[in-house]
Amino acid sequence: MMQIRRMRRLDPWLLLYVAVLVLPLLFGLGYSLAYSFGMIGLLSEGFSLGAWQRLFEGDAADAFLYTLALTFWSLVLALVFAYAASWAMLIRPGAGRLYPWLFVPLTLAPVVAAFAVFAWLNPAGLLSRLTFALGVHDGVQDFPRLVQDAGSIGILVVHTLLVGPVLAIVFRQQANAERMPALRKTARSLGASDAVVFFRVFVPAIWRRSGAFVLLYGVYLFGTYEVPLLLGRSQPRVLTVYITDQMTRFDLGNLPLAHAAASAYALAVMILLLRLLTRWNRRLLQP
Amino acid sequence: MQKQKKHAGLGWSLVGSLLVLPLLGLVYVSVVEQWRFPALFGDARFTLRHWQAFWNNGNGLRGGLGLSLLLSGSVALSAATAGFWMAGRVARHPQRRFLLGLAYFPYLVAPVILGVLWQHWWVRFGWSGTFGGVFLAQWLFVFPYAVLFFAGFWNDRFRKLLFQARSLGAYRRKLWLGVVLPMGLPWLAVGLFQCFLLSWFEYGMTQLIGVGKVPTLTIRTVLFVQEANPHGAAVAGLLMALPPLVLLGLNRSVFLRRVGGSGASAIPTDEPHAGPR
């Protein structure tokens, strides 16, 4: 038995597995960190904290806060959609018809969803033309700005469209796995109103089962790139767009800043993930 | 009563069909031309020109479609088979939780950031702007997902079954051909398609590592948008939606990620009132 165990610990294939997962990240992060501290690079003048200081002021900090806010509101909207849809499918007799439709947005790549929403919501887009034909407004200038707008409405719409249905599908499956129809019936016959069932039973029970999944989607949304690239403004930008902008500029002086921001992002996600993995250990790591 | 119920269902179908609007919008934009502002139906000019351009490869779209299919197909095939096999090794190891946890890291750091972190190395090794380079970069984050996905297949129950089969005398080949593959086949199919979609939907990393020389459909779509050609973008977008739509028709569980222990999912019980796992 001991023999077998020792052999398994030294399984060369698993060493390769760990190498494939860890080395690319380490090498990438190592290079970017070194670059950000001015130790390598074309214009390097030796160790400096300049890029990291610039990270905490001006544009970079704005991009970080904006991304955080965007992630938060996208997640809130997606959760509202998902809870509403899965609750409706639980209590309304015909609402099960909604279920197959929920899969349709999942066929859209983020790029495609972003462009489709752009085609609908831009000032000369389909919605504008439809409402114009109905006489609601008097032309392009009159139509509210819904994409590349100050409120990031377009981005929020796409995020809700992409994440909301996924969560709704999962929530419905979880509700069934929790035997929610029976639970609701019991709670109702004990005198609870539907509102009470929703807030005291439905919401917490679903969250207990899928909180980890939802938070992973939060991490995914934090790294969103294509959607704000197509539907966002040049100011404020999300972190990923900010970083790639700094990378591809002609001004090489911004490269350390880009590398600092990229490594800060990667480290932040890893720390957050570490926390998630220890907190939701049983859900995330049970094969 | 029955009639009323049917009616209610119809209403919900209508609400649900709102989710098809983005796709319908794309279809519409792909068949109009000279699309000045108020034109909608009566005064719009309908044409199949944009689709013909795709068919004749006038705008590089047909090439892009082939490239995307080749890239995503090969990434999915190799990552899913390797992931299936490796997940088995991981699941049988005493430190399986730690090993599995590692797979979350490359998978969850945004691919575009991975592209930024890796760009230098890819340039140094001469992989930047090549098909192989993009393939490798995508593989490095699709493979971890495959492992996480297939870990669900190699669960406690299945490992016990394997143990039983082994103690009944099944040797290695018999174990794989007689137990693992027959039971794992539906998982392999779903996992394969999910890996395909991960690669199929990817834009940021492909752009950074491929530096525009590996023009997949996502790259083409963004190019069309940037050069203000909505019709081309709509055709490209529809081409990208087509394979997922076919998959949806075949088996919708393909679209359920099984990461984050979402309990239900990939090989799902679609039937209502299914008990807990």
Interface residues (C-beta under 8 A of the other chain):
Chain A: R5 R8 R9 D11 W13 L14 Y17 V18 V20 L21 V22 P24 L25 F27 G28 L29 Y31 S32 Y35 A88 R92 P93 G94 A95 G96 R97 L98 Y99 P100 W101 L102 F103 V104 P105 L106 T107 L108 A109 P110 V111 V112 A113 F115 A116 V117 F118 A119 W120 A124 L126 R129 L130 F132 A133 G139 V140 L161 P165 V166 I169 V170 Q173 Q174 N176 A177 E178 R179 P181 R209 S210 A212 F213 L215 L216 V219 Y220 F222 G223 T224 Y225 E226 L229 L230 T240 I243 T244 M247 A258 H259 A262 S263 Y265 A266 V269 M270 L273 L277 W280 N281 R282 R283 L284 L285 Q286 P287
Chain B: K5 K6 H7 A8 G9 L10 G11 W12 S13 V15 G16 S17 L19 V20 L21 P22 L23 G25 L26 Y28 V29 F37 P38 A39 L40 M86 A87 R89 V90 A91 R92 H93 P94 R96 R97 L99 L100 G101 L102 A103 Y104 F105 P106 L108 V109 A110 P111 V112 I113 L114 V116 L117 W118 Q119 H120 W121 L140 F143 P144 V147 A151 G152 W154 N155 D156 W200 F201 Y203 G204 L208 T218 T221 V222 V225 P230 A233 A234 G237 M240 A241 P244 L245 L247 L248 R252 F255 L256 R257 V259 G260 G261 S262 G263 A264 S265 P268 T269 P272 H273 A274 G275 P276 R277
